[in-house]
Every structure is written in structure tokens, then in C-alpha cells.
């Protein structure tokens, strides 16, 4: 690697090279310098926002030093790197995490105090980087944290959406979407105006013969949009390794506006191109587990894949290695099917630009990619219409057809007696119009395919990719159960619990090796430990109660049982089952004698989550929750016995307040529909128990914590198909009387105009109850009853929660990353960079 500064001048560079703050004084000096110079403010006009900005910039300086060194180190060592392609990274706030990961928590806290600010207030000034919908995007964020912490040379690639996921406001009990202007101030990104890639759309394909007589194709005469890189540092915990997240932003290829058009008076046309180009990276599609097949979305996917692959190939080519080395240097993980176009794009580069033969290009491609599937639900599996792909990406469509041709030939040769299999596994669905099945393309173009929890991976093998298991053999398909980073989801969200554990385990090593938590079990009978554990849970509930009062205006009693369901609103996640259960509870309370009521366990039912803007049913669930809350919370008969709270605008930073405050959290999807879930792990790790179905990672959580420490209910995945069938073809559809009573109450107008709720009720009563709410209602309600009883024995409850926490070591995302590294990527950690004087 060549240095740009000659040997003789390097001394001066070394002498003045940027230094990181080490002491409280130096930290304060950096904060004040940034406030006074970078922000042009002073101690006379420094509000909390300015204090946040100054602190963030001081921390950022430190991160940059480590980041530069890490990148230099990686360039010199040139190890195999991992590239994690994800359209979503739900990062949340960065400052708190950065302070923690560089080990400066105490210094920053004291330093800020000396400057007149409270750390919590400063931290809460930051806007979430909300570049994701839900679990899939948050998983990607946890993975980045683990990759850096474990010193893997890894980059994330995504889009720099100008607007993150919308902000949710609740108006008259309905969800209203408001734009999220998260980029107004973002100190965590670095525009790299020198790192750009021109990406082509439309145009046509020309065939030609080169000098050696070889037939080649070239894609040309398309429209060019430029991708500009924005980089964000990702610090590992307790290590100098600071990895990179590269976000692409789109702009017109000819710059701000077209002067020729401007000069000839076409003012609007001159900026129109710019606007059209910028639209590509403008918005994150707010659909969770639903494919809408929109052209702009396909544009986004290709824009991001093309820019990222160009960048990856450019980096590889610098090393001057032969192409056959590519897959020894590069592992690309496809986070769901969103980046599947990277497969034909790599083929295009290898065939059309590097003139490789098909077979060699294909074996490099397959060896490079791994694909993670995150759902088996048909409505979420992406399929792009062939005419759309033809129009936007004509060369890629040819390549996809060629891939399919080779693949089907292989299948035909190996399974000559199974001709019907050909149409089942073809990448092209013979529909009207024809469609490209992206999941099939991802399977065919990757060397490994994984699901995200054991049950899910089994379903992947036995349902959607059954034929492919037969074709490729079982080894291509594997499982990596999801995990969460304990840095954010224990230490940051629940500092007091983290401190308590550290006090017993002799330090914070468990944050790097979560299996050490098993040692906590030895304290399950230790009175002093129990007392503090209980006090922490109570304090976290008080914190959520305070938040609920301040933000939602609802008073809740922190001594009540806190029952929480926060996640995207979706019929398969069954918030409707929960709210019907709440209505049932309300009706039971109303019909009780005062004497009976006095024995009831008081409870607060918290809900939170966004509905996709076009998802009517999900929006009506939100409305019903709010309407029920209005009635129940104001009912003088009920008082503290039941409160219903909808926490608006659920996001990562709110999850950090909500998660540690649960007694019970709900993970109650129809069996077989929730691939894994990750919030289930977060709640248990923070000392809450679960009510859940036998679905996703709930099953492995049960295996780890023990059946006594979780509340399972409901039908099993293997029975779902029969139950659905029976709804349609069985004798008459019998509703449980208590569910019937819930529906009668809704229809009677008890919770306001029943009109909006008719769809919800009808989907169960008249339209086959696809999500089996009626089948699971009774066991759900009974299990909630068991929870009420169990909670009354506070000592036994405490024992269960402590035991469960101590057994959660398996669910660290560090474990996931080591599994991916070994089974799928074949990459090794690289020792962290050495720092000046370190
Ligand atoms: C989601 C699943 C969750 C899972 C996350 C992360 C999609 C398509 N899938 O159950 O619904 O935890 O992925 O794997 O968003």
C-alpha cells in the first residue's frame, strides 16, 4: 500500500497525529472545543441539544482514530472479509453505545456533570437511526455490534434513507404517520464524496465478438444514477476494532442540476432529474413481512447491490489476486431476499466485464454468497414481475434465465422421473405476468441457506425449499438461531442489573461471554442478591410508569403485573388475541362481587408497535386497543385492577426503557409463523417471563430456561394446517362462549363505533380465522389465569426470573456470529489494531 506523504515528511505527521482523549479533563476540553468552534456556541447558549452535539463530536473523534487504524490494519493484512448486505439496519441511538464500547462511561458521566449536564438528558437528545422495520433490521444492528466486538473484518452495506421508518402519532385512537427527519443532525456519518459508483438502469443489451472471437454481451444506453458513500463507524465493545457501515445515497450523475437546461429556461426540468435520482434512497418501505412489488423498491435493491458489489470488487482487485481467490477473500451474506440481485450482478461483472467463462463465474458466485431466510409466510416472499425486470434490468433478466436454464438442466439430469418438479423449482413462476421467485434465485446462487431458529429452519427445509433439499442434499441448509447483543440489551438498557451481575461475577466479562451468566444461578437463594434484583425490577417499572404518565398521560401503578407486547402490529403476531383477552378480563372484572375483585391480581397491559400504513387490519387492532384503553382506564369499578396502555411510536430507544420493565411479555404468534423473534430474548434477559406459543425461538428459550420458567399455550405448528382446513370444511364453526361474549361486546358499541372493528371480528367468524385466534383463545385465557396465580407468590416468581436470566447465555448475538463465521463464511477474527502508546 503506497503512502501519499514522502518518507522525510512523515515525522511531522506522526508528531501531530490525532490523539484520543483519555482523561476526564481531556474529554471536557474536547466537548467544549466542539461546542465553541464546530457548533459556534458558548456557555451562554449551550442547551441540551448542543451538549449532545458536543459530546457526540468528541466521542466521534475518538472513534475515528480507532476506525482509521482498523481500516488500515485490514488493508495491510488483507484477510477474508464479511460483507453483510441488509436493506435495514435498525441502529437506534449511537452515543450511549459508543461511550460504553470505548469504556468511557464514568469519565463521560462525570465530565458532563462538571460541565452542567446530566448524561441521561444528553443521551436522550439523539434521534434514533430508524433504518428498519422490526426484527430483521434490529438483528442486522446486533450483528454489526458482535462482528466488531469479536474482531471480525466486516462491513455492512445498506441505503442511506433520507427518511427512516415513519413516526407514529395516535390521533383519536388511530395511527397517523409522520415523516422521520432523522438526518437533520447526524454526527455519526461521514460523506465520502470521493467514493462514488455510477449505477445503470433501463437501456439494452448488445452482443458482440471480441478480438479472440469470443461472444460477449454489454449492457448500455441506460440511465445513470450516482451512488455516494456515507460511512458510519461501528465500535466493538472492549476492543479497538471499529468496523464500517457503508450507506449509499443516490444523486443525479451530472451533479446538482443540468446547466444546459437551466440556461435555456427549463428551470424545473433542470432540477427534476436530480429529484428523480434522489428518490431512490429517499424512503424506507414501511412494510414488514409483506411484499408489494413496487418498481421503486426494485430500483432501490439494484442500486444498493450494484454500488456495494462494485465497491467490494474494487477492493478485491486492489490486492491483485486471481479471480479464483475471490471467494477466499470475500463472503457476502444476503439478509433475506432483498439483496438477491447481487447474484446476477456478480455474474454480470464476471462474464461481461472480466470475460470469465460461465462455469467459473458461477462457481465463484455460489461460493461467495450465503442466504438467510427470515420467513416462510407466502405473502412476504419476494417475486418480481418479469416485464418489470426486463424493462429496468434487461441484462440481469437474461442472466437469471441462463441461471435457471443451467439449474433446470441439472435437475432434469438428476431427477429424470420427476418432471413436475421442474415447474415447481423454476426461478420463473408461470403466472400472468411471469414472475421471478427471488427466494429460489437466492437458494440456487448461494452455498449455504439458513433459517433463524430451529423450528423455522425445519420448516424451511420441509415446506418452502423442500424440493431444493432433495436437489442439493441436506447440508446446504442449516440453522443459526438468532441472538441479541448484551451490550445494548442488558448493560445499556438495564445498567443496574448489569452492575449487580458484575458485582457477583467479578467484573463485566459476561458482556463478552454471555455464557458466564450461568454463574448467577448460584445466587438464586442469596437474600441480598434477591433483594437487589427485585429492587431493580421495581425501579425499572417505576421508570416505565413515569414515562407512561409523561408521554401517554396514563397513571399506572408499578406494583401491578406489567404485561407487555411490543413489536410490529401484524395479524400473525396476534395482538388481536391479546386485546380480546384484555376485554375478556374486563368483562370478568365487571361481573365480579367487590369481595371477589379484591382478590384479583392488578395488571397493566402495555401494547406498542407500528402498523404498515396500508395494512388496514393492523390499524384497526391499534384502534381497538386505544378504544378499550379509553373505556377501561376511566371505569371507576376497575381502578388499578386493569389498565390498558398503547405506547405510541415504539422504536429502539423506547424499547430500552420498556424491555427491562416487564413481568410478562407476550410472544403469541400462530405456531409456525414467527421465524424466531428476538424481543422474546431481550425480555427474559432482563428478568421478565414469557407467555408464548410453541413458535420460533420460544422453543429454544424453553429448552434453555426450563419449562417451569415460561408459560406456553396453544396449538402446535404441526396441527395448524388441519385446523385451518377444519374452519372451512368442518361442521359448524363453534366459538368459545367467552370469545363470543367479547365479540358481542365489541359489536354492541361498548368501545365506540363498532364499524371499524367489523373486519377484525369477521375475519375470525366468517372468513376462516386463518391465524387460529378462536382455536387458541381458551388456552390463552387460562394461561393468563395461571400467570395471575403464579405472580401472587412473589418469592417463587423471583426465583423463576433469576433462574431464567442465568440461563440466557445461548442467546447472545456473539454466539450467532461465531456460528456464521465457522459454518457459512469461513472467516477468522483479525487482531485489533495497535494504538499509539497502547
Ligand atoms: C423477521 C421474523 C422474525 C425474526 C426476524 C429476524 C422478516 C421477514 N422476518 O421472527 O418475522 O426474528 O426476521 O430474523 O422481517
Boltz pocket constraint, residues with backbone or C-beta under 6 A from the ligand:
constraints:
  - pocket:
      binder: B
      contacts: [[A, 135], [A, 136], [A, 139], [A, 288], [A, 289], [A, 336], [A, 373], [A, 374], [A, 375], [A, 380], [A, 452], [A, 482], [A, 673], [A, 674], [A, 675], [A, 676], [A, 677], [A, 678], [A, 696]]
      max_distance: 6.0
